């Protein structure tokens, strides 16, 4: 039995969050997540950044990082 994509996404994000890396490279981290999971992701990213961490994310949806630098590619 293969887990559904949202379960894979949550498991992958949990490994990133628990891994202790200073830089997080995220590709569409919110895809397939429900509202509660998106809120948890936003909280984890805010804590990571507050602790001096860096996040490089490619996404088509807002991640709740209002003060973050962003580059829009068209």
C-alpha positions, 0 to 999 in steps of 0.5 A: 500500500502506497501512502496518498500524496498528502501523507507523503508531503507531511512525512517529508516536511516532518523530516525536514523540520526535525532534521535540524538543517540550517537551510530548507529547500522546499518545492511546493511544500503546501501542495495537498495539505489541508488548512490545519497542516498549512498553519502548522507549516507556516508556524514551523517556517516562522520558527525556523527563520526566527532561529536564523534558518533560511528557507528557499521555497518554490511555490504557487501559493502563499506560505504566510511569510509576509516579510520574506524576500520573494522573486516572481518568475513569469 
